[in-house]
């Protein structure tokens, strides 16, 4: 495996961006809005149509969310 070069211009020229929670939704409004609309649509369908999610499916979804949170934290 070749050694990692720290003088690569693509890495050195980038400036770190400050985290700004106020402007985050304005940068990509489709991302936040899409997730929100999906949650609202699925929740409304469950309530309106009196749907029941099987326990195995619910546990699988919870496990997937937990795994994704762990992967995002790495």
N, C-alpha and C positions, 0 to 999 in steps of 0.2 A: 504494500500500500504506500503510495507516495506521501511524503510529508506535507502537512498543511502549510500553505504560504500565507502569512499574515499581511503581506504587502499587496495583496490583490486589490486593485482599484475599485472593483465592484463592491467590496466589503467596506473598505476604508472611507469611501466618499459618502456613504449614507449617513445622514444625521438622525439621531434618535428623535422620535416624535414624543411629545409629552402626551400623556393620557388625559383626555378631556372628555368627561362623561356628558357634558352638556351638548357638545357638537357631534357626539358619536352617532346618534340616530340620523342626523342630517347628512352624514357622509354616504350612507347606504340605506336609504329608507325602505328599499324593497326587502332587505334582510329581516329587519325587525318587524315590519308590517306583515310579511309573509308568515313568519312564525306565529304571530299573534292571531292572524286570521285563521290559520290552521287549527290552533288550539280552540278558538271560539267555535269554528264550524264543527269540529269533532265533538266538543262538549255539548253544543246545541243538538246535534243529531242523537247523542246518547240520551239527552233529557226528553226531546220531543218524541222520539220513536221508542222510548222505554227499552233501549238496548242494554244488554248485559255483556260485559267483557269477561270471558272465562278466566279463572284464577291463573291458569298456566300462562296465558297470553299476558295478563297483567304483570305477573312476576318477571316474565321475559322482558317486557318493556322497561320495568324498573331496573333490572339488571343491566340492560343496554344503556340506560341513562347514567347509571353509576359508573359503568366502564368508560363511557365517553368523558365524564367529568374527570376521572383518573387520568385518561390519556391527554386531556387538555391541560391538566396541571403539570404534566411532565415537560 
